[in-house]
Amino acid sequence: MYSFQTRVRYSECNTKQEASLTALLDYLQDCCTFQSEQLGVGVEYLSEHHVAWILSSWQVDVLRYPKLGEQLTIYTWPYDIKGFYGLRNFKIEAESGEVILKANSIWVFIDTQTGKPTRPIPEMLDKYPPEPKLDMEYLGRKLPILPEGEAKSSIRVPHYFIDTNHHMNNAKYILMGEEFLPEGFEVHRIWAEYKKAAVLGDTICSAVAAESSQVSVKLCDESGEAYANVIFYG
């Protein structure tokens, strides 16, 4: 298990002086990246070997949003590797030891030259011994078919959405989807499935279907092919 400590910064807060949803997602992404860097199989290693871990889906359960200035510890660990899939848990604890977030994620190991899945490099697997699975509800990898939804605004992917893989960062899709949530809708779970990576300058179109306790957001290209599908649970 890997962990790092942080403090909720003002720049990460929403109007209620709480860490925003995307700030929490950034903590998770940072945590698994820090672990890979510490193990010597991080960004540079993956680039040199022309491979990458690509997020296929994740489920994030927010039990409580931490407040401005609150001290947190973020944890991550892999619990299984199946072929070219890597399964990884996360949790965030308050200073008291209270668990305020639990998450499950499914990653695909790909050859960046072919764009196709491939088995992880054996020396990498040796660095990620599986640990016990987190006790939480598991929804799975694939979302159900989402309702058609109402077409909403579209955006062109700006340069500040792009990460080291030259793709739109995973958390930015969630940030886009949050824009369509009803006033006062507090998210306590997201379930997101990533279909294809958006890159700089791509146009992302959105369609939204809202119910009393959940909002489904489709993020697609101009032909209707999905980049990502997200369900926000209130």
Secondary structure, DSSP 8 states (H G I E B T S, - for coil): -EEEEEE--GGGB-TTSBB-HHHHHHHHHHHHHHHHHHHT-SHHHHHHTTEEEEEEEEEEEES---BTT-EEEEEEEEEEEETTEEEEEEEEEETTS-EEEEEEEEEEEEETTTTEE----HHHHTT-------SS----SS-------EE---EE--GGGB-TTSSB-HHHHHHHHHTTS-TT---SEEEEEE-S---TT-EEEEEEEE-SSEEEEEEE-TTS-EEEEEEEE-
